Amino acid sequence: MSDAQLAVLLGRNIRAERYRLGLSQEQLAEVSGLHRTYIGVIERGEKNITICNCKKIAHALNLTLWELIRMCEDFRKPASA
Amino acid sequence: MSDAQLAVLLGRNIRAERYRLGLSQEQLAEVSGLHRTYIGVIERGEKNITICNCKKIAHALNLTLWELIRMCEDFRKPASA
């Protein structure tokens, strides 16, 4: 998995878990102690996030860091239609 | 777990796994495609590594990224003597 793919998959998983919890980007930013625009950048997969910031987001989503990352590494493409 | 604790635990786990494989810092740097001095900085817990660089190191140690991070998050202090 390339660096760019990891960043995109991480962003998608963060957004999916945020939706699961019914949180807005503002609420996730507040709980994680990060800026709302930063959350948006990460969800779009546009930045190579640090371990510590990723931990803050994971914990704000009630996940451990390794659980959030495992979602990305275990990702299997959907069967093409 | 504070950011500083995570950085230190990550560094210790990377060093422990490197020792397990009998690799030098130079060899780990070569396999991971990162600089040897960077490996040293990370092993000493002096830097907040990015997810992508941490993935490179994990894979060079024959681990998935989430396995390496889980070692840090599951860490329990040794019973004091």
Backbone of each chain as nested JSON, in Angstrom:
{
  "chains": [
    {"id": "A", "residues": [
      {"number": 1, "name": "MET", "atoms": {"N": [0.845, -1.194, 0.0], "CA": [0.0, 0.0, 0.0], "C": [0.886, 1.252, 0.0]}},
      {"number": 2, "name": "SER", "atoms": {"N": [0.645, 2.134, -0.966], "CA": [1.464, 3.345, -1.075], "C": [1.103, 4.326, 0.047]}},
      {"number": 3, "name": "ASP", "atoms": {"N": [1.97, 5.292, 0.258], "CA": [1.709, 6.33, 1.262], "C": [0.399, 7.062, 0.952]}},
      {"number": 4, "name": "ALA", "atoms": {"N": [0.188, 7.372, -0.317], "CA": [-1.027, 8.109, -0.712], "C": [-2.271, 7.267, -0.441]}},
      {"number": 5, "name": "GLN", "atoms": {"N": [-2.209, 5.959, -0.752], "CA": [-3.36, 5.079, -0.487], "C": [-3.662, 5.014, 1.005]}},
      {"number": 6, "name": "LEU", "atoms": {"N": [-2.601, 4.926, 1.822], "CA": [-2.806, 4.864, 3.273], "C": [-3.485, 6.139, 3.764]}},
      {"number": 7, "name": "ALA", "atoms": {"N": [-3.031, 7.286, 3.272], "CA": [-3.611, 8.569, 3.701], "C": [-5.094, 8.639, 3.309]}},
      {"number": 8, "name": "VAL", "atoms": {"N": [-5.416, 8.182, 2.091], "CA": [-6.814, 8.225, 1.624], "C": [-7.674, 7.265, 2.45]}},
      {"number": 9, "name": "LEU", "atoms": {"N": [-7.177, 6.03, 2.662], "CA": [-7.952, 5.028, 3.416], "C": [-8.151, 5.475, 4.862]}},
      {"number": 10, "name": "LEU", "atoms": {"N": [-7.113, 6.09, 5.428], "CA": [-7.229, 6.581, 6.804], "C": [-8.314, 7.656, 6.881]}},
      {"number": 11, "name": "GLY", "atoms": {"N": [-8.286, 8.57, 5.899], "CA": [-9.293, 9.632, 5.861], "C": [-10.702, 9.083, 5.74]}},
      {"number": 12, "name": "ARG", "atoms": {"N": [-10.874, 8.093, 4.865], "CA": [-12.206, 7.482, 4.671], "C": [-12.673, 6.802, 5.96]}},
      {"number": 13, "name": "ASN", "atoms": {"N": [-11.754, 6.079, 6.627], "CA": [-12.147, 5.379, 7.848], "C": [-12.498, 6.352, 8.965]}},
      {"number": 14, "name": "ILE", "atoms": {"N": [-11.744, 7.463, 9.054], "CA": [-12.051, 8.478, 10.065], "C": [-13.442, 9.054, 9.796]}},
      {"number": 15, "name": "ARG", "atoms": {"N": [-13.699, 9.36, 8.518], "CA": [-15.012, 9.936, 8.171], "C": [-16.125, 8.925, 8.462]}},
      {"number": 16, "name": "ALA", "atoms": {"N": [-15.894, 7.644, 8.1], "CA": [-16.916, 6.605, 8.332], "C": [-17.223, 6.483, 9.823]}},
      {"number": 17, "name": "GLU", "atoms": {"N": [-16.171, 6.46, 10.656], "CA": [-16.381, 6.324, 12.105], "C": [-17.032, 7.568, 12.679]}},
      {"number": 18, "name": "ARG", "atoms": {"N": [-16.691, 8.729, 12.128], "CA": [-17.325, 9.982, 12.575], "C": [-18.823, 9.931, 12.265]}},
      {"number": 19, "name": "TYR", "atoms": {"N": [-19.155, 9.452, 11.057], "CA": [-20.576, 9.319, 10.677], "C": [-21.263, 8.317, 11.607]}},
      {"number": 20, "name": "ARG", "atoms": {"N": [-20.549, 7.224, 11.892], "CA": [-21.129, 6.182, 12.774], "C": [-21.547, 6.776, 14.119]}},
      {"number": 21, "name": "LEU", "atoms": {"N": [-20.737, 7.699, 14.593], "CA": [-21.0, 8.317, 15.897], "C": [-21.925, 9.531, 15.786]}},
      {"number": 22, "name": "GLY", "atoms": {"N": [-22.251, 9.917, 14.545], "CA": [-23.142, 11.072, 14.369], "C": [-22.477, 12.388, 14.739]}},
      {"number": 23, "name": "LEU", "atoms": {"N": [-21.159, 12.446, 14.561], "CA": [-20.423, 13.676, 14.906], "C": [-20.203, 14.537, 13.662]}},
      {"number": 24, "name": "SER", "atoms": {"N": [-20.205, 15.849, 13.861], "CA": [-19.792, 16.759, 12.785], "C": [-18.262, 16.893, 12.857]}},
      {"number": 25, "name": "GLN", "atoms": {"N": [-17.665, 17.496, 11.801], "CA": [-16.217, 17.73, 11.845], "C": [-15.871, 18.658, 13.013]}},
      {"number": 26, "name": "GLU", "atoms": {"N": [-16.745, 19.632, 13.278], "CA": [-16.495, 20.562, 14.395], "C": [-16.434, 19.783, 15.72]}},
      {"number": 27, "name": "GLN", "atoms": {"N": [-17.399, 18.854, 15.9], "CA": [-17.44, 18.1, 17.155], "C": [-16.211, 17.201, 17.28]}},
      {"number": 28, "name": "LEU", "atoms": {"N": [-15.828, 16.531, 16.195], "CA": [-14.633, 15.672, 16.232], "C": [-13.395, 16.526, 16.528]}},
      {"number": 29, "name": "ALA", "atoms": {"N": [-13.335, 17.717, 15.923], "CA": [-12.196, 18.609, 16.165], "C": [-12.137, 18.994, 17.648]}},
      {"number": 30, "name": "GLU", "atoms": {"N": [-13.287, 19.308, 18.193], "CA": [-13.331, 19.742, 19.6], "C": [-12.886, 18.612, 20.536]}},
      {"number": 31, "name": "VAL", "atoms": {"N": [-13.426, 17.409, 20.313], "CA": [-13.107, 16.276, 21.197], "C": [-11.63, 15.877, 21.062]}},
      {"number": 32, "name": "SER", "atoms": {"N": [-11.096, 15.962, 19.83], "CA": [-9.708, 15.523, 19.603], "C": [-8.695, 16.621, 19.916]}},
      {"number": 33, "name": "GLY", "atoms": {"N": [-9.183, 17.867, 20.067], "CA": [-8.264, 18.982, 20.357], "C": [-7.504, 19.459, 19.142]}},
      {"number": 34, "name": "LEU", "atoms": {"N": [-8.043, 19.116, 17.947], "CA": [-7.401, 19.544, 16.697], "C": [-8.325, 20.54, 15.982]}},
      {"number": 35, "name": "HIS", "atoms": {"N": [-7.78, 21.223, 14.945], "CA": [-8.578, 22.25, 14.261], "C": [-9.509, 21.603, 13.235]}},
      {"number": 36, "name": "ARG", "atoms": {"N": [-10.694, 22.192, 13.05], "CA": [-11.687, 21.64, 12.128], "C": [-11.129, 21.52, 10.705]}},
      {"number": 37, "name": "THR", "atoms": {"N": [-10.403, 22.514, 10.26], "CA": [-9.901, 22.441, 8.88], "C": [-8.885, 21.295, 8.748]}},
      {"number": 38, "name": "TYR", "atoms": {"N": [-8.144, 21.047, 9.842], "CA": [-7.188, 19.935, 9.83], "C": [-7.931, 18.612, 9.684]}},
      {"number": 39, "name": "ILE", "atoms": {"N": [-9.058, 18.481, 10.392], "CA": [-9.87, 17.259, 10.282], "C": [-10.302, 17.062, 8.826]}},
      {"number": 40, "name": "GLY", "atoms": {"N": [-10.723, 18.149, 8.182], "CA": [-11.153, 18.06, 6.78], "C": [-10.02, 17.612, 5.876]}},
      {"number": 41, "name": "VAL", "atoms": {"N": [-8.838, 18.195, 6.084], "CA": [-7.674, 17.836, 5.262], "C": [-7.357, 16.345, 5.42]}},
      {"number": 42, "name": "ILE", "atoms": {"N": [-7.397, 15.874, 6.668], "CA": [-7.081, 14.458, 6.943], "C": [-8.148, 13.547, 6.333]}},
      {"number": 43, "name": "GLU", "atoms": {"N": [-9.427, 13.925, 6.458], "CA": [-10.498, 13.081, 5.919], "C": [-10.407, 12.975, 4.397]}},
      {"number": 44, "name": "ARG", "atoms": {"N": [-9.874, 14.021, 3.742], "CA": [-9.711, 13.99, 2.28], "C": [-8.417, 13.286, 1.87]}},
      {"number": 45, "name": "GLY", "atoms": {"N": [-7.636, 12.824, 2.867], "CA": [-6.409, 12.084, 2.557], "C": [-5.319, 12.951, 1.974]}},
      {"number": 46, "name": "GLU", "atoms": {"N": [-5.343, 14.229, 2.312], "CA": [-4.404, 15.18, 1.681], "C": [-3.125, 15.387, 2.489]}},
      {"number": 47, "name": "LYS", "atoms": {"N": [-3.016, 14.725, 3.649], "CA": [-1.854, 14.995, 4.508], "C": [-1.38, 13.711, 5.164]}},
      {"number": 48, "name": "ASN", "atoms": {"N": [-0.07, 13.646, 5.374], "CA": [0.549, 12.5, 6.022], "C": [0.562, 12.785, 7.529]}},
      {"number": 49, "name": "ILE", "atoms": {"N": [-0.458, 12.304, 8.202], "CA": [-0.684, 12.633, 9.614], "C": [0.381, 12.009, 10.511]}},
      {"number": 50, "name": "THR", "atoms": {"N": [0.644, 12.637, 11.653], "CA": [1.592, 12.044, 12.601], "C": [0.859, 11.027, 13.49]}},
      {"number": 51, "name": "ILE", "atoms": {"N": [1.66, 10.128, 14.092], "CA": [1.121, 9.095, 14.983], "C": [0.335, 9.756, 16.13]}},
      {"number": 52, "name": "CYS", "atoms": {"N": [0.868, 10.829, 16.692], "CA": [0.233, 11.447, 17.867], "C": [-1.099, 12.096, 17.503]}},
      {"number": 53, "name": "ASN", "atoms": {"N": [-1.164, 12.776, 16.36], "CA": [-2.445, 13.37, 15.962], "C": [-3.447, 12.286, 15.587]}},
      {"number": 54, "name": "CYS", "atoms": {"N": [-2.945, 11.208, 15.004], "CA": [-3.841, 10.098, 14.636], "C": [-4.395, 9.442, 15.902]}},
      {"number": 55, "name": "LYS", "atoms": {"N": [-3.571, 9.381, 16.944], "CA": [-4.029, 8.826, 18.223], "C": [-5.141, 9.699, 18.799]}},
      {"number": 56, "name": "LYS", "atoms": {"N": [-4.982, 11.025, 18.717], "CA": [-5.998, 11.954, 19.233], "C": [-7.331, 11.726, 18.519]}},
      {"number": 57, "name": "ILE", "atoms": {"N": [-7.288, 11.56, 17.199], "CA": [-8.522, 11.353, 16.429], "C": [-9.117, 9.984, 16.761]}},
      {"number": 58, "name": "ALA", "atoms": {"N": [-8.264, 8.953, 16.842], "CA": [-8.763, 7.598, 17.159], "C": [-9.48, 7.611, 18.508]}},
      {"number": 59, "name": "HIS", "atoms": {"N": [-8.861, 8.202, 19.495], "CA": [-9.455, 8.227, 20.839], "C": [-10.744, 9.03, 20.849]}},
      {"number": 60, "name": "ALA", "atoms": {"N": [-10.809, 10.093, 20.056], "CA": [-12.039, 10.899, 19.967], "C": [-13.166, 10.079, 19.322]}},
      {"number": 61, "name": "LEU", "atoms": {"N": [-12.778, 9.039, 18.552], "CA": [-13.752, 8.156, 17.894], "C": [-13.972, 6.88, 18.702]}},
      {"number": 62, "name": "ASN", "atoms": {"N": [-13.488, 6.887, 19.978], "CA": [-13.616, 5.714, 20.865], "C": [-12.902, 4.486, 20.313]}},
      {"number": 63, "name": "LEU", "atoms": {"N": [-11.8, 4.705, 19.631], "CA": [-10.999, 3.599, 19.1], "C": [-9.574, 3.71, 19.653]}},
      {"number": 64, "name": "THR", "atoms": {"N": [-8.866, 2.59, 19.726], "CA": [-7.425, 2.693, 19.958], "C": [-6.801, 3.069, 18.61]}},
      {"number": 65, "name": "LEU", "atoms": {"N": [-5.575, 3.529, 18.667], "CA": [-4.891, 3.906, 17.424], "C": [-4.72, 2.688, 16.52]}},
      {"number": 66, "name": "TRP", "atoms": {"N": [-4.348, 1.531, 17.148], "CA": [-4.1, 0.367, 16.293], "C": [-5.395, -0.138, 15.661]}},
      {"number": 67, "name": "GLU", "atoms": {"N": [-6.553, 0.054, 16.319], "CA": [-7.836, -0.381, 15.725], "C": [-8.146, 0.455, 14.48]}},
      {"number": 68, "name": "LEU", "atoms": {"N": [-7.907, 1.76, 14.578], "CA": [-8.187, 2.632, 13.436], "C": [-7.271, 2.274, 12.263]}},
      {"number": 69, "name": "ILE", "atoms": {"N": [-6.024, 2.019, 12.571], "CA": [-5.061, 1.717, 11.497], "C": [-5.331, 0.344, 10.902]}},
      {"number": 70, "name": "ARG", "atoms": {"N": [-5.794, -0.586, 11.754], "CA": [-6.077, -1.921, 11.244], "C": [-7.205, -1.885, 10.207]}},
      {"number": 71, "name": "MET", "atoms": {"N": [-8.162, -0.971, 10.395], "CA": [-9.243, -0.836, 9.415], "C": [-8.665, -0.519, 8.025]}},
      {"number": 72, "name": "CYS", "atoms": {"N": [-7.596, 0.254, 8.015], "CA": [-6.998, 0.647, 6.737], "C": [-6.187, -0.503, 6.149]}},
      {"number": 73, "name": "GLU", "atoms": {"N": [-5.429, -1.174, 7.009], "CA": [-4.534, -2.221, 6.497], "C": [-5.309, -3.473, 6.111]}},
      {"number": 74, "name": "ASP", "atoms": {"N": [-6.5, -3.68, 6.722], "CA": [-7.311, -4.862, 6.397], "C": [-8.286, -4.567, 5.25]}},
      {"number": 75, "name": "PHE", "atoms": {"N": [-8.227, -3.346, 4.709], "CA": [-9.195, -2.927, 3.687], "C": [-9.08, -3.786, 2.44]}},
      {"number": 76, "name": "ARG", "atoms": {"N": [-10.184, -4.381, 2.011], "CA": [-10.22, -5.134, 0.752], "C": [-11.188, -4.412, -0.171]}},
      {"number": 77, "name": "LYS", "atoms": {"N": [-10.718, -4.17, -1.395], "CA": [-11.539, -3.454, -2.367], "C": [-12.89, -4.155, -2.529]}},
      {"number": 78, "name": "PRO", "atoms": {"N": [-13.966, -3.408, -2.675], "CA": [-15.27, -4.029, -2.949], "C": [-15.236, -4.753, -4.3]}},
      {"number": 79, "name": "ALA", "atoms": {"N": [-15.964, -5.864, -4.387], "CA": [-16.002, -6.6, -5.652], "C": [-16.546, -5.654, -6.716]}},
      {"number": 80, "name": "SER", "atoms": {"N": [-15.881, -5.572, -7.868], "CA": [-16.356, -4.639, -8.894], "C": [-17.703, -5.149, -9.42]}},
      {"number": 81, "name": "ALA", "atoms": {"N": [-18.582, -4.238, -9.686], "CA": [-19.985, -4.584, -10.072], "C": [-20.014, -5.421, -11.355]}}
    ]},
    {"id": "B", "residues": [
      {"number": 1, "name": "MET", "atoms": {"N": [-2.297, 7.868, 27.528], "CA": [-0.879, 7.878, 27.135], "C": [-0.554, 9.195, 26.425]}},
      {"number": 2, "name": "SER", "atoms": {"N": [0.437, 9.895, 26.957], "CA": [0.791, 11.194, 26.372], "C": [1.504, 10.985, 25.03]}},
      {"number": 3, "name": "ASP", "atoms": {"N": [1.602, 12.058, 24.275], "CA": [2.322, 11.995, 22.994], "C": [3.772, 11.569, 23.218]}},
      {"number": 4, "name": "ALA", "atoms": {"N": [4.391, 12.136, 24.258], "CA": [5.804, 11.817, 24.532], "C": [5.963, 10.335, 24.896]}},
      {"number": 5, "name": "GLN", "atoms": {"N": [5.019, 9.802, 25.706], "CA": [5.091, 8.383, 26.079], "C": [4.945, 7.496, 24.849]}},
      {"number": 6, "name": "LEU", "atoms": {"N": [4.022, 7.863, 23.959], "CA": [3.816, 7.072, 22.745], "C": [5.093, 7.065, 21.895]}},
      {"number": 7, "name": "ALA", "atoms": {"N": [5.73, 8.221, 21.767], "CA": [6.959, 8.31, 20.959], "C": [8.06, 7.439, 21.576]}},
      {"number": 8, "name": "VAL", "atoms": {"N": [8.193, 7.483, 22.907], "CA": [9.228, 6.685, 23.577], "C": [8.927, 5.187, 23.44]}},
      {"number": 9, "name": "LEU", "atoms": {"N": [7.667, 4.782, 23.659], "CA": [7.3, 3.36, 23.558], "C": [7.469, 2.851, 22.135]}},
      {"number": 10, "name": "LEU", "atoms": {"N": [7.119, 3.692, 21.177], "CA": [7.268, 3.293, 19.774], "C": [8.749, 3.054, 19.473]}},
      {"number": 11, "name": "GLY", "atoms": {"N": [9.592, 3.981, 19.943], "CA": [11.031, 3.836, 19.727], "C": [11.578, 2.573, 20.353]}},
      {"number": 12, "name": "ARG", "atoms": {"N": [11.14, 2.287, 21.579], "CA": [11.621, 1.077, 22.261], "C": [11.178, -0.176, 21.521]}},
      {"number": 13, "name": "ASN", "atoms": {"N": [9.918, -0.187, 21.051], "CA": [9.418, -1.375, 20.347], "C": [10.135, -1.575, 19.02]}},
      {"number": 14, "name": "ILE", "atoms": {"N": [10.429, -0.466, 18.322], "CA": [11.165, -0.566, 17.057], "C": [12.555, -1.144, 17.32]}},
      {"number": 15, "name": "ARG", "atoms": {"N": [13.206, -0.621, 18.372], "CA": [14.551, -1.13, 18.7], "C": [14.478, -2.612, 19.095]}},
      {"number": 16, "name": "ALA", "atoms": {"N": [13.481, -2.976, 19.902], "CA": [13.354, -4.372, 20.342], "C": [13.153, -5.299, 19.138]}},
      {"number": 17, "name": "GLU", "atoms": {"N": [12.295, -4.892, 18.22], "CA": [12.032, -5.743, 17.039], "C": [13.261, -5.792, 16.134]}},
      {"number": 18, "name": "ARG", "atoms": {"N": [13.99, -4.68, 16.045], "CA": [15.23, -4.645, 15.249], "C": [16.233, -5.637, 15.844]}},
      {"number": 19, "name": "TYR", "atoms": {"N": [16.342, -5.626, 17.196], "CA": [17.256, -6.569, 17.849], "C": [16.797, -8.004, 17.595]}},
      {"number": 20, "name": "ARG", "atoms": {"N": [15.48, -8.194, 17.658], "CA": [14.929, -9.556, 17.441], "C": [15.367, -10.096, 16.082]}},
      {"number": 21, "name": "LEU", "atoms": {"N": [15.414, -9.223, 15.119], "CA": [15.778, -9.642, 13.755], "C": [17.29, -9.6, 13.524]}},
      {"number": 22, "name": "GLY", "atoms": {"N": [18.028, -9.098, 14.518], "CA": [19.484, -9.034, 14.379], "C": [19.93, -8.002, 13.363]}},
      {"number": 23, "name": "LEU", "atoms": {"N": [19.142, -6.942, 13.219], "CA": [19.481, -5.89, 12.254], "C": [20.214, -4.736, 12.945]}},
      {"number": 24, "name": "SER", "atoms": {"N": [21.131, -4.105, 12.212], "CA": [21.739, -2.857, 12.687], "C": [20.81, -1.71, 12.285]}},
      {"number": 25, "name": "GLN", "atoms": {"N": [21.061, -0.511, 12.818], "CA": [20.273, 0.66, 12.406], "C": [20.489, 0.909, 10.903]}},
      {"number": 26, "name": "GLU", "atoms": {"N": [21.725, 0.709, 10.45], "CA": [22.016, 0.915, 9.016], "C": [21.156, -0.021, 8.164]}},
      {"number": 27, "name": "GLN", "atoms": {"N": [21.077, -1.307, 8.589], "CA": [20.303, -2.267, 7.793], "C": [18.818, -1.918, 7.803]}},
      {"number": 28, "name": "LEU", "atoms": {"N": [18.301, -1.53, 8.982], "CA": [16.873, -1.146, 9.063], "C": [16.617, 0.09, 8.201]}},
      {"number": 29, "name": "ALA", "atoms": {"N": [17.57, 1.016, 8.225], "CA": [17.422, 2.233, 7.411], "C": [17.368, 1.856, 5.931]}},
      {"number": 30, "name": "GLU", "atoms": {"N": [18.237, 0.953, 5.531], "CA": [18.303, 0.561, 4.107], "C": [16.992, -0.121, 3.683]}},
      {"number": 31, "name": "VAL", "atoms": {"N": [16.533, -1.061, 4.491], "CA": [15.315, -1.815, 4.129], "C": [14.086, -0.897, 4.122]}},
      {"number": 32, "name": "SER", "atoms": {"N": [14.044, 0.054, 5.059], "CA": [12.859, 0.908, 5.167], "C": [12.922, 2.109, 4.221]}},
      {"number": 33, "name": "GLY", "atoms": {"N": [14.125, 2.36, 3.665], "CA": [14.264, 3.499, 2.757], "C": [14.351, 4.838, 3.482]}},
      {"number": 34, "name": "LEU", "atoms": {"N": [14.685, 4.775, 4.779], "CA": [14.823, 6.004, 5.57], "C": [16.295, 6.169, 5.977]}},
      {"number": 35, "name": "HIS", "atoms": {"N": [16.646, 7.366, 6.494], "CA": [18.057, 7.625, 6.818], "C": [18.409, 7.042, 8.187]}},
      {"number": 36, "name": "ARG", "atoms": {"N": [19.654, 6.59, 8.329], "CA": [20.07, 5.944, 9.582], "C": [19.912, 6.887, 10.771]}},
      {"number": 37, "name": "THR", "atoms": {"N": [20.248, 8.135, 10.622], "CA": [20.13, 9.058, 11.76], "C": [18.664, 9.23, 12.154]}},
      {"number": 38, "name": "TYR", "atoms": {"N": [17.781, 9.163, 11.157], "CA": [16.334, 9.271, 11.441], "C": [15.888, 8.08, 12.288]}},
      {"number": 39, "name": "ILE", "atoms": {"N": [16.401, 6.887, 11.946], "CA": [16.063, 5.677, 12.721], "C": [16.493, 5.879, 14.176]}},
      {"number": 40, "name": "GLY", "atoms": {"N": [17.689, 6.427, 14.364], "CA": [18.196, 6.681, 15.723], "C": [17.31, 7.649, 16.49]}},
      {"number": 41, "name": "VAL", "atoms": {"N": [16.902, 8.727, 15.825], "CA": [16.038, 9.733, 16.46], "C": [14.712, 9.086, 16.89]}},
      {"number": 42, "name": "ILE", "atoms": {"N": [14.153, 8.254, 16.003], "CA": [12.857, 7.606, 16.291], "C": [13.019, 6.59, 17.433]}},
      {"number": 43, "name": "GLU", "atoms": {"N": [14.106, 5.813, 17.411], "CA": [14.305, 4.814, 18.473], "C": [14.472, 5.475, 19.842]}},
      {"number": 44, "name": "ARG", "atoms": {"N": [15.018, 6.697, 19.85], "CA": [15.182, 7.422, 21.123], "C": [13.895, 8.17, 21.531]}},
      {"number": 45, "name": "GLY", "atoms": {"N": [12.854, 8.034, 20.694], "CA": [11.573, 8.667, 21.034], "C": [11.608, 10.182, 20.97]}},
      {"number": 46, "name": "GLU", "atoms": {"N": [12.48, 10.709, 20.123], "CA": [12.683, 12.169, 20.087], "C": [11.829, 12.858, 19.03]}},
      {"number": 47, "name": "LYS", "atoms": {"N": [11.051, 12.094, 18.265], "CA": [10.312, 12.726, 17.159], "C": [8.934, 12.101, 17.02]}},
      {"number": 48, "name": "ASN", "atoms": {"N": [7.981, 12.926, 16.617], "CA": [6.602, 12.484, 16.405], "C": [6.504, 12.009, 14.96]}},
      {"number": 49, "name": "ILE", "atoms": {"N": [6.705, 10.714, 14.762], "CA": [6.808, 10.14, 13.415], "C": [5.471, 10.193, 12.683]}},
      {"number": 50, "name": "THR", "atoms": {"N": [5.519, 10.259, 11.346], "CA": [4.273, 10.218, 10.572], "C": [3.838, 8.762, 10.367]}},
      {"number": 51, "name": "ILE", "atoms": {"N": [2.559, 8.602, 10.047], "CA": [1.983, 7.263, 9.812], "C": [2.749, 6.563, 8.67]}},
      {"number": 52, "name": "CYS", "atoms": {"N": [3.059, 7.296, 7.618], "CA": [3.695, 6.665, 6.447], "C": [5.122, 6.211, 6.759]}},
      {"number": 53, "name": "ASN", "atoms": {"N": [5.88, 7.015, 7.493], "CA": [7.229, 6.571, 7.851], "C": [7.166, 5.413, 8.838]}},
      {"number": 54, "name": "CYS", "atoms": {"N": [6.178, 5.448, 9.706], "CA": [6.041, 4.356, 10.678], "C": [5.675, 3.058, 9.953]}},
      {"number": 55, "name": "LYS", "atoms": {"N": [4.886, 3.171, 8.893], "CA": [4.536, 2.003, 8.079], "C": [5.783, 1.414, 7.433]}},
      {"number": 56, "name": "LYS", "atoms": {"N": [6.645, 2.289, 6.924], "CA": [7.886, 1.825, 6.271], "C": [8.739, 1.033, 7.256]}},
      {"number": 57, "name": "ILE", "atoms": {"N": [8.857, 1.552, 8.481], "CA": [9.666, 0.872, 9.504], "C": [9.002, -0.445, 9.902]}},
      {"number": 58, "name": "ALA", "atoms": {"N": [7.675, -0.409, 10.106], "CA": [6.967, -1.646, 10.491], "C": [7.186, -2.734, 9.444]}},
      {"number": 59, "name": "HIS", "atoms": {"N": [6.989, -2.38, 8.186], "CA": [7.133, -3.377, 7.115], "C": [8.564, -3.885, 7.021]}},
      {"number": 60, "name": "ALA", "atoms": {"N": [9.547, -3.019, 7.283], "CA": [10.954, -3.446, 7.269], "C": [11.223, -4.422, 8.415]}},
      {"number": 61, "name": "LEU", "atoms": {"N": [10.367, -4.383, 9.442], "CA": [10.497, -5.286, 10.593], "C": [9.544, -6.476, 10.464]}},
      {"number": 62, "name": "ASN", "atoms": {"N": [8.99, -6.664, 9.257], "CA": [8.034, -7.764, 8.988], "C": [6.783, -7.669, 9.847]}},
      {"number": 63, "name": "LEU", "atoms": {"N": [6.347, -6.473, 10.141], "CA": [5.131, -6.251, 10.914], "C": [4.17, -5.397, 10.088]}},
      {"number": 64, "name": "THR", "atoms": {"N": [2.875, -5.518, 10.364], "CA": [1.957, -4.52, 9.819], "C": [2.079, -3.287, 10.726]}},
      {"number": 65, "name": "LEU", "atoms": {"N": [1.599, -2.17, 10.249], "CA": [1.673, -0.941, 11.052], "C": [0.853, -1.092, 12.329]}},
      {"number": 66, "name": "TRP", "atoms": {"N": [-0.351, -1.701, 12.185], "CA": [-1.193, -1.804, 13.383], "C": [-0.586, -2.754, 14.418]}},
      {"number": 67, "name": "GLU", "atoms": {"N": [0.173, -3.767, 13.988], "CA": [0.828, -4.68, 14.947], "C": [1.883, -3.93, 15.757]}},
      {"number": 68, "name": "LEU", "atoms": {"N": [2.66, -3.094, 15.063], "CA": [3.713, -2.336, 15.762], "C": [3.083, -1.364, 16.768]}},
      {"number": 69, "name": "ILE", "atoms": {"N": [2.01, -0.715, 16.368], "CA": [1.37, 0.267, 17.244], "C": [0.662, -0.423, 18.411]}},
      {"number": 70, "name": "ARG", "atoms": {"N": [0.103, -1.617, 18.137], "CA": [-0.565, -2.335, 19.208], "C": [0.407, -2.686, 20.336]}},
      {"number": 71, "name": "MET", "atoms": {"N": [1.664, -2.992, 19.981], "CA": [2.683, -3.285, 21.005], "C": [2.813, -2.107, 21.967]}},
      {"number": 72, "name": "CYS", "atoms": {"N": [2.674, -0.9, 21.451], "CA": [2.815, 0.293, 22.284], "C": [1.563, 0.509, 23.133]}},
      {"number": 73, "name": "GLU", "atoms": {"N": [0.395, 0.32, 22.513], "CA": [-0.848, 0.619, 23.233], "C": [-1.173, -0.466, 24.255]}},
      {"number": 74, "name": "ASP", "atoms": {"N": [-0.672, -1.685, 24.042], "CA": [-0.925, -2.782, 24.99], "C": [0.143, -2.839, 26.074]}},
      {"number": 75, "name": "PHE", "atoms": {"N": [1.112, -1.919, 26.019], "CA": [2.263, -1.965, 26.931], "C": [1.837, -1.828, 28.393]}},
      {"number": 76, "name": "ARG", "atoms": {"N": [2.225, -2.776, 29.258], "CA": [1.965, -2.676, 30.706], "C": [3.306, -2.612, 31.42]}},
      {"number": 77, "name": "LYS", "atoms": {"N": [3.409, -1.608, 32.325], "CA": [4.677, -1.421, 33.037], "C": [5.057, -2.71, 33.762]}},
      {"number": 78, "name": "PRO", "atoms": {"N": [6.366, -3.018, 33.759], "CA": [6.82, -4.2, 34.521], "C": [6.533, -3.975, 36.004]}},
      {"number": 79, "name": "ALA", "atoms": {"N": [6.227, -5.087, 36.697], "CA": [5.972, -4.983, 38.151], "C": [7.237, -4.423, 38.791]}},
      {"number": 80, "name": "SER", "atoms": {"N": [7.105, -3.404, 39.637], "CA": [8.32, -2.818, 40.236], "C": [8.922, -3.837, 41.211]}},
      {"number": 81, "name": "ALA", "atoms": {"N": [10.234, -3.898, 41.231], "CA": [10.967, -4.945, 41.996], "C": [10.656, -4.806, 43.496]}}
    ]}
  ]
}
